[in-house]
């Protein structure tokens, strides 16, 4: 590395952006703790519920908003956590980059799909395919 | 097996990082002596993997709701089978494991509870806690008639 190492409290400071990613991962995990408890209570409420009950649950802006926040934060956390796991065990740069990129793509698509479904339900849209591919 | 990196730095315990420095390997089944803190650490990785699968199922369930009553009834029938209930119980264990083990990880990340006794206590809670919590949750689900066999 061209820059001399910097230290804080006797601990070397990250040369690149690793520390920022670590912090972001921890912020996501901290946010997922209360959201996870909410997911558990929601799963309990909606288990065995009728279709109308579930649709009415999503019509609440608070529920839909929390569901969207949970979806986005969880998949961001998953992408960062999987990146750490891949980086720990895969040391071949090409394979590692490909795997991390592939996982990012999968989590991005899942997050987008999840938010898409929640927004449709929150807005009371007609059931899919609703003209798509008709 | 040595405790210091050899000339190439590539022995059982050390790997050369992209910045050219030898670093100890991550905790791994074959490298570290078994301990509950290690079990908690490995289980958190497993839990994150399982949570990713669970999230896939939740997005599938969201899709079923968005596709209307027929798709919703179909996925509901799947989860009402014994296998579906078993998967549901597994997902419940995974969610509680994520909460307890995630909380342990966050506490340890601040540098707290890293001495032997509190580290063991938190790890034991994170490893064993999800099972009685999931059993309680399912007992409540059966008791309130939300699910039945």
Boltz contact constraints between the chains, C-beta under 6 A:
constraints:
  - contact:
      token1: [A, 26]
      token2: [B, 109]
      max_distance: 6.0
  - contact:
      token1: [A, 29]
      token2: [B, 102]
      max_distance: 6.0
  - contact:
      token1: [A, 30]
      token2: [B, 106]
      max_distance: 6.0
  - contact:
      token1: [A, 36]
      token2: [B, 99]
      max_distance: 6.0
  - contact:
      token1: [A, 40]
      token2: [B, 95]
      max_distance: 6.0
  - contact:
      token1: [A, 47]
      token2: [B, 141]
      max_distance: 6.0
  - contact:
      token1: [A, 47]
      token2: [B, 146]
      max_distance: 6.0
  - contact:
      token1: [A, 48]
      token2: [B, 146]
      max_distance: 6.0
  - contact:
      token1: [A, 48]
      token2: [B, 147]
      max_distance: 6.0
  - contact:
      token1: [A, 51]
      token2: [B, 69]
      max_distance: 6.0
  - contact:
      token1: [A, 51]
      token2: [B, 72]
      max_distance: 6.0
  - contact:
      token1: [A, 54]
      token2: [B, 65]
      max_distance: 6.0
  - contact:
      token1: [A, 78]
      token2: [B, 52]
      max_distance: 6.0
  - contact:
      token1: [A, 81]
      token2: [B, 48]
      max_distance: 6.0
  - contact:
      token1: [A, 85]
      token2: [B, 45]
      max_distance: 6.0
  - contact:
      token1: [A, 88]
      token2: [B, 26]
      max_distance: 6.0
  - contact:
      token1: [A, 110]
      token2: [B, 59]
      max_distance: 6.0
  - contact:
      token1: [A, 113]
      token2: [B, 59]
      max_distance: 6.0
  - contact:
      token1: [A, 114]
      token2: [B, 59]
      max_distance: 6.0
  - contact:
      token1: [A, 114]
      token2: [B, 62]
      max_distance: 6.0
  - contact:
      token1: [A, 117]
      token2: [B, 62]
      max_distance: 6.0
  - contact:
      token1: [A, 117]
      token2: [B, 63]
      max_distance: 6.0
  - contact:
      token1: [A, 117]
      token2: [B, 66]
      max_distance: 6.0
  - contact:
      token1: [A, 120]
      token2: [B, 66]
      max_distance: 6.0
  - contact:
      token1: [A, 121]
      token2: [B, 66]
      max_distance: 6.0
  - contact:
      token1: [A, 127]
      token2: [B, 67]
      max_distance: 6.0
  - contact:
      token1: [A, 127]
      token2: [B, 68]
      max_distance: 6.0
  - contact:
      token1: [A, 128]
      token2: [B, 66]
      max_distance: 6.0
  - contact:
      token1: [A, 128]
      token2: [B, 67]
      max_distance: 6.0
